[in-house]
Amino acid sequence: MMKYHDLVVATSHCVNTGDVCIAHCLTLLGNGEKELAACAKSVQDVTASCTALRQLAAANSPHVAKLAAVVGDICSDCETECRKHEAKHSVCHDCAEACAQCAKECQKAAA
């Protein structure tokens, strides 16, 4: 059994949801709506960091705890940014929820 199963699931969900959010943000940015620029940057950090953490967690790397602490902070920051837009954009709501769950799993792994 994989030691970090729940972390792998959470980071995978976060990456998948983040990819959808980035695509949404880019479409709106392309239409001239700049309100989601910070959101897109935040989600880009999440997808990059969660991808790395997911790979380390799947391999039961001894570096998971240290990276999970950082990724948890990145996810929390992204959740905060996405919450600003969730009432208007359901994609942002979904991303915020995924980030919140991932941050919780990161905290467990970092402990």
Secondary structure by P-SEA (a helix, b strand, c coil): cccaaaaaaaaaaaaaaaaaaaaaaaaaaaaccccaaaaaaaaaaaaaaaaaaaaaaaacccaaaaaaaaaaaaaaaaaaaaaacccccaaaaaaaaaaaaaaaaaaaaac
